[in-house]
Amino acid sequence: MSFSQCDKDVIITSSKTEYLNTRDSVQHTEMENTVIEINKSGITITPADSQERKMQWKIKKNSFPAFLCVLCFFASFA
């Protein structure tokens, strides 16, 4: 899987979530629906359709293309 859509919103869904520790090792895996939304202003990850566990980050203007390349690289192994 890969994406290359400049100035387009991207929504990725997953049925499995791997939670990492501070050393990037998998702590545990959950079979749950997770939604990842990416647009030019930010990233939102909502595991298990839970608004309480929603995580959001803002993207700086010049960092979006680099982040998207990294995301596409990892997504291609899924």
FIGU-222301 format. One record per residue: residue number from 1; x, y, z of N, C-alpha, C in turn. Coordinates in steps of 0.001 Angstrom, whole numbers. Example, Ala and Ser with C-alpha at 12.3 -4.5 7.8 and 13.67 -1.06 7.14 Angstrom:
% FIGU-222301
<atom num="1" n_c1="13190" n_c2="-5690" n_c3="7800" ca_c1="12300" ca_c2="-4500" ca_c3="7800" c_c1="13200" c_c2="-3300" c_c3="7800"/>
<atom num="2" n_c1="12850" n_c2="-2250" n_c3="7080" ca_c1="13670" ca_c2="-1060" ca_c3="7140" c_c1="12900" c_c2="30" c_c3="7870"/>
% end
This chain:
% FIGU-222301
<atom num="1" n_c1="839" n_c2="-1159" n_c3="0" ca_c1="0" ca_c2="0" ca_c3="0" c_c1="889" c_c2="1228" c_c3="0"/>
<atom num="2" n_c1="526" n_c2="2215" n_c3="-795" ca_c1="1257" ca_c2="3473" ca_c3="-776" c_c1="324" c_c2="4600" c_c3="-1208"/>
<atom num="3" n_c1="679" n_c2="5814" n_c3="-822" ca_c1="-116" ca_c2="6987" ca_c3="-1145" c_c1="790" c_c2="8069" c_c3="-1689"/>
<atom num="4" n_c1="284" n_c2="8831" n_c3="-2619" ca_c1="1006" ca_c2="9988" ca_c3="-3117" c_c1="-19" c_c2="11002" c_c3="-3590"/>
<atom num="5" n_c1="-663" n_c2="11663" n_c3="-2668" ca_c1="-1730" ca_c2="12604" ca_c3="-2983" c_c1="-1427" c_c2="13946" c_c3="-2325"/>
<atom num="6" n_c1="-809" n_c2="14832" n_c3="-3030" ca_c1="-516" ca_c2="16153" ca_c3="-2479" c_c1="-1809" c_c2="16906" c_c3="-2229"/>
<atom num="7" n_c1="-1882" n_c2="17586" n_c3="-1111" ca_c1="-3025" ca_c2="18410" ca_c3="-729" c_c1="-4340" c_c2="17647" c_c3="-654"/>
<atom num="8" n_c1="-4300" n_c2="16350" n_c3="-460" ca_c1="-5511" ca_c2="15541" ca_c3="-299" c_c1="-5526" c_c2="14945" c_c3="1097"/>
<atom num="9" n_c1="-6707" n_c2="14819" n_c3="1679" ca_c1="-6841" ca_c2="14138" ca_c3="2961" c_c1="-6739" c_c2="12638" c_c3="2735"/>
<atom num="10" n_c1="-6128" n_c2="11934" n_c3="3681" ca_c1="-5957" ca_c2="10486" ca_c3="3583" c_c1="-6546" c_c2="9856" c_c3="4841"/>
<atom num="11" n_c1="-7336" n_c2="8800" n_c3="4654" ca_c1="-7870" ca_c2="8038" ca_c3="5782" c_c1="-7434" c_c2="6589" c_c3="5604"/>
<atom num="12" n_c1="-6768" n_c2="6062" n_c3="6624" ca_c1="-6302" ca_c2="4674" ca_c3="6618" c_c1="-7014" c_c2="3951" c_c3="7748"/>
<atom num="13" n_c1="-7517" n_c2="2760" n_c3="7487" ca_c1="-8155" ca_c2="1976" ca_c3="8532" c_c1="-7369" c_c2="689" c_c3="8741"/>
<atom num="14" n_c1="-7451" n_c2="181" n_c3="9954" ca_c1="-6730" ca_c2="-1033" ca_c3="10304" c_c1="-7598" c_c2="-1864" c_c3="11247"/>
<atom num="15" n_c1="-7438" n_c2="-3169" n_c3="11190" ca_c1="-8183" ca_c2="-4043" ca_c3="12103" c_c1="-7290" c_c2="-4570" c_c3="13218"/>
<atom num="16" n_c1="-6012" n_c2="-4166" n_c3="13199" ca_c1="-5067" ca_c2="-4595" ca_c3="14242" c_c1="-4206" c_c2="-3406" c_c3="14632"/>
<atom num="17" n_c1="-4013" n_c2="-3236" n_c3="15946" ca_c1="-3174" ca_c2="-2148" ca_c3="16453" c_c1="-2060" c_c2="-2733" c_c3="17303"/>
<atom num="18" n_c1="-824" n_c2="-2324" n_c3="17012" ca_c1="317" ca_c2="-2739" ca_c3="17822" c_c1="759" c_c2="-1547" c_c3="18663"/>
<atom num="19" n_c1="788" n_c2="-1733" n_c3="19966" ca_c1="1197" ca_c2="-685" ca_c3="20894" c_c1="2664" c_c2="-878" c_c3="21227"/>
<atom num="20" n_c1="3455" n_c2="190" n_c3="21034" ca_c1="4899" ca_c2="126" ca_c3="21240" c_c1="5288" c_c2="764" c_c3="22563"/>
<atom num="21" n_c1="6423" n_c2="292" n_c3="23106" ca_c1="6963" ca_c2="940" ca_c3="24301" c_c1="7962" c_c2="2009" c_c3="23874"/>
<atom num="22" n_c1="8665" n_c2="2602" n_c3="24808" ca_c1="9604" ca_c2="3678" ca_c3="24494" c_c1="10808" c_c2="3219" c_c3="23681"/>
<atom num="23" n_c1="11029" n_c2="1924" n_c3="23618" ca_c1="12133" ca_c2="1376" ca_c3="22813" c_c1="11645" c_c2="850" c_c3="21468"/>
<atom num="24" n_c1="10408" n_c2="1198" n_c3="21106" ca_c1="9788" ca_c2="790" ca_c3="19844" c_c1="9602" c_c2="-717" c_c3="19714"/>
<atom num="25" n_c1="9521" n_c2="-1407" n_c3="20833" ca_c1="9201" ca_c2="-2840" ca_c3="20834" c_c1="7709" c_c2="-2991" c_c3="21094"/>
<atom num="26" n_c1="7100" n_c2="-3985" n_c3="20481" ca_c1="5669" ca_c2="-4195" ca_c3="20645" c_c1="5370" c_c2="-4636" c_c3="22072"/>
<atom num="27" n_c1="4531" n_c2="-3858" n_c3="22776" ca_c1="4101" ca_c2="-4210" ca_c3="24124" c_c1="2954" c_c2="-5200" c_c3="24076"/>
<atom num="28" n_c1="1949" n_c2="-4870" n_c3="23259" ca_c1="825" ca_c2="-5779" ca_c3="23070" c_c1="105" c_c2="-5430" c_c3="21777"/>
<atom num="29" n_c1="-693" n_c2="-6369" n_c3="21315" ca_c1="-1440" ca_c2="-6221" ca_c3="20076" c_c1="-2926" c_c2="-6368" c_c3="20370"/>
<atom num="30" n_c1="-3712" n_c2="-5505" n_c3="19773" ca_c1="-5167" ca_c2="-5560" ca_c3="19933" c_c1="-5812" c_c2="-5738" c_c3="18566"/>
<atom num="31" n_c1="-6777" n_c2="-6617" n_c3="18484" ca_c1="-7580" ca_c2="-6741" ca_c3="17279" c_c1="-8726" c_c2="-5737" c_c3="17442"/>
<atom num="32" n_c1="-8556" n_c2="-4551" n_c3="16857" ca_c1="-9523" ca_c2="-3470" ca_c3="16999" c_c1="-9484" c_c2="-2600" c_c3="15752"/>
<atom num="33" n_c1="-10579" n_c2="-1974" n_c3="15449" ca_c1="-10629" ca_c2="-1063" ca_c3="14307" c_c1="-10002" c_c2="264" c_c3="14703"/>
<atom num="34" n_c1="-9003" n_c2="680" n_c3="13945" ca_c1="-8323" ca_c2="1948" ca_c3="14193" c_c1="-8399" c_c2="2786" c_c3="12926"/>
<atom num="35" n_c1="-8637" n_c2="4083" n_c3="13095" ca_c1="-8706" ca_c2="5002" ca_c3="11964" c_c1="-7582" c_c2="6022" c_c3="12100"/>
<atom num="36" n_c1="-6813" n_c2="6192" n_c3="11019" ca_c1="-5741" ca_c2="7185" ca_c3="10961" c_c1="-6137" c_c2="8196" c_c3="9897"/>
<atom num="37" n_c1="-6281" n_c2="9448" n_c3="10312" ca_c1="-6651" ca_c2="10516" ca_c3="9387" c_c1="-5469" c_c2="11471" c_c3="9258"/>
<atom num="38" n_c1="-5088" n_c2="11751" n_c3="8013" ca_c1="-3949" ca_c2="12634" ca_c3="7751" c_c1="-4396" c_c2="13715" c_c3="6789"/>
<atom num="39" n_c1="-4137" n_c2="14965" n_c3="7160" ca_c1="-4361" ca_c2="16070" ca_c3="6241" c_c1="-3193" c_c2="17027" c_c3="6391"/>
<atom num="40" n_c1="-3197" n_c2="18111" n_c3="5643" ca_c1="-2018" ca_c2="18973" ca_c3="5670" c_c1="-1850" c_c2="19742" c_c3="6968"/>
<atom num="41" n_c1="-2858" n_c2="19729" n_c3="7847" ca_c1="-2698" ca_c2="20433" ca_c3="9118" c_c1="-2450" c_c2="19518" c_c3="10308"/>
<atom num="42" n_c1="-2723" n_c2="18205" n_c3="10169" ca_c1="-2509" ca_c2="17335" ca_c3="11312" c_c1="-2774" c_c2="15865" c_c3="11060"/>
<atom num="43" n_c1="-2523" n_c2="15081" n_c3="12100" ca_c1="-2711" ca_c2="13631" ca_c3="12078" c_c1="-3579" c_c2="13272" c_c3="13273"/>
<atom num="44" n_c1="-4566" n_c2="12413" n_c3="13048" ca_c1="-5417" ca_c2="11936" ca_c3="14127" c_c1="-5459" c_c2="10415" c_c3="14067"/>
<atom num="45" n_c1="-5207" n_c2="9771" n_c3="15206" ca_c1="-5304" ca_c2="8318" ca_c3="15315" c_c1="-6378" c_c2="8016" c_c3="16347"/>
<atom num="46" n_c1="-7390" n_c2="7247" n_c3="15939" ca_c1="-8493" ca_c2="6896" ca_c3="16831" c_c1="-8573" c_c2="5375" c_c3="16938"/>
<atom num="47" n_c1="-7991" n_c2="4792" n_c3="17992" ca_c1="-8069" ca_c2="3341" ca_c3="18158" c_c1="-9425" c_c2="2912" c_c3="18704"/>
<atom num="48" n_c1="-9936" n_c2="1815" n_c3="18183" ca_c1="-11181" ca_c2="1188" ca_c3="18648" c_c1="-12353" c_c2="2160" c_c3="18636"/>
<atom num="49" n_c1="-12359" n_c2="3095" n_c3="17702" ca_c1="-13447" ca_c2="4070" ca_c3="17590" c_c1="-13729" c_c2="4782" c_c3="18912"/>
<atom num="50" n_c1="-12698" n_c2="4962" n_c3="19731" ca_c1="-12851" ca_c2="5556" ca_c3="21061" c_c1="-12388" c_c2="7003" c_c3="21060"/>
<atom num="51" n_c1="-13317" n_c2="7923" n_c3="21260" ca_c1="-12964" ca_c2="9337" ca_c3="21344" c_c1="-12077" c_c2="9620" c_c3="22552"/>
<atom num="52" n_c1="-12191" n_c2="8802" n_c3="23590" ca_c1="-11381" ca_c2="8984" ca_c3="24797" c_c1="-9906" c_c2="8659" c_c3="24541"/>
<atom num="53" n_c1="-9620" n_c2="7773" n_c3="23596" ca_c1="-8236" ca_c2="7364" ca_c3="23308" c_c1="-7676" c_c2="8034" c_c3="22061"/>
<atom num="54" n_c1="-8389" n_c2="8995" n_c3="21518" ca_c1="-7967" ca_c2="9684" ca_c3="20301" c_c1="-6665" c_c2="10446" c_c3="20548"/>
<atom num="55" n_c1="-5750" n_c2="10365" n_c3="19585" ca_c1="-4474" ca_c2="11078" ca_c3="19660" c_c1="-4380" c_c2="12012" c_c3="18454"/>
<atom num="56" n_c1="-3915" n_c2="13233" n_c3="18685" ca_c1="-3814" ca_c2="14207" ca_c3="17606" c_c1="-2471" c_c2="14922" c_c3="17647"/>
<atom num="57" n_c1="-1942" n_c2="15219" n_c3="16452" ca_c1="-705" ca_c2="15975" ca_c3="16313" c_c1="-891" c_c2="17003" c_c3="15213"/>
<atom num="58" n_c1="-285" n_c2="18166" n_c3="15399" ca_c1="-276" ca_c2="19189" ca_c3="14357" c_c1="946" c_c2="18971" c_c3="13479"/>
<atom num="59" n_c1="800" n_c2="19274" n_c3="12201" ca_c1="1915" ca_c2="19158" ca_c3="11252" c_c1="2370" c_c2="20558" c_c3="10894"/>
<atom num="60" n_c1="3678" n_c2="20776" n_c3="11009" ca_c1="4231" ca_c2="22052" ca_c3="10579" c_c1="4218" c_c2="22096" c_c3="9057"/>
<atom num="61" n_c1="4157" n_c2="23264" n_c3="8519" ca_c1="3994" ca_c2="23447" ca_c3="7077" c_c1="4979" c_c2="22632" c_c3="6236"/>
<atom num="62" n_c1="6250" n_c2="22636" n_c3="6580" ca_c1="7257" ca_c2="21979" ca_c3="5746" c_c1="7545" c_c2="20532" c_c3="6127"/>
<atom num="63" n_c1="6891" n_c2="19994" n_c3="7150" ca_c1="7208" ca_c2="18637" ca_c3="7587" c_c1="6275" c_c2="17581" c_c3="6995"/>
<atom num="64" n_c1="5157" n_c2="17987" n_c3="6399" ca_c1="4167" ca_c2="17019" ca_c3="5925" c_c1="4707" c_c2="16063" c_c3="4861"/>
<atom num="65" n_c1="5374" n_c2="16530" n_c3="3783" ca_c1="5849" ca_c2="15580" ca_c3="2769" c_c1="6805" c_c2="14531" c_c3="3331"/>
<atom num="66" n_c1="7693" n_c2="14929" n_c3="4222" ca_c1="8634" ca_c2="13968" ca_c3="4798" c_c1="7900" c_c2="12944" c_c3="5646"/>
<atom num="67" n_c1="6922" n_c2="13386" n_c3="6454" ca_c1="6167" ca_c2="12448" ca_c3="7277" c_c1="5402" c_c2="11468" c_c3="6410"/>
<atom num="68" n_c1="4774" n_c2="11966" n_c3="5344" ca_c1="3983" ca_c2="11098" ca_c3="4483" c_c1="4867" c_c2="10040" c_c3="3833"/>
<atom num="69" n_c1="6077" n_c2="10393" n_c3="3458" ca_c1="7009" ca_c2="9416" ca_c3="2876" c_c1="7336" c_c2="8330" c_c3="3895"/>
<atom num="70" n_c1="7574" n_c2="8704" n_c3="5147" ca_c1="7868" ca_c2="7730" ca_c3="6187" c_c1="6659" c_c2="6839" c_c3="6426"/>
<atom num="71" n_c1="5471" n_c2="7429" n_c3="6491" ca_c1="4249" ca_c2="6650" ca_c3="6686" c_c1="4051" c_c2="5648" c_c3="5556"/>
<atom num="72" n_c1="4258" n_c2="6087" n_c3="4330" ca_c1="4091" ca_c2="5191" ca_c3="3184" c_c1="5097" c_c2="4048" c_c3="3226"/>
<atom num="73" n_c1="6318" n_c2="4336" n_c3="3663" ca_c1="7337" ca_c2="3307" ca_c3="3758" c_c1="6903" c_c2="2199" c_c3="4716"/>
<atom num="74" n_c1="6432" n_c2="2597" n_c3="5914" ca_c1="6007" ca_c2="1601" ca_c3="6897" c_c1="4719" c_c2="904" c_c3="6474"/>
<atom num="75" n_c1="3797" n_c2="1632" n_c3="5851" ca_c1="2534" ca_c2="1036" ca_c3="5425" c_c1="2750" c_c2="-19" c_c3="4349"/>
<atom num="76" n_c1="3814" n_c2="122" n_c3="3572" ca_c1="4052" ca_c2="-851" ca_c3="2505" c_c1="4418" c_c2="-2228" c_c3="3056"/>
<atom num="77" n_c1="4803" n_c2="-2307" n_c3="4315" ca_c1="5134" ca_c2="-3600" ca_c3="4930" c_c1="3944" c_c2="-4249" c_c3="5631"/>
<atom num="78" n_c1="2841" n_c2="-3519" n_c3="5727" ca_c1="1662" ca_c2="-4035" ca_c3="6437" c_c1="979" c_c2="-5147" c_c3="5669"/>
% end
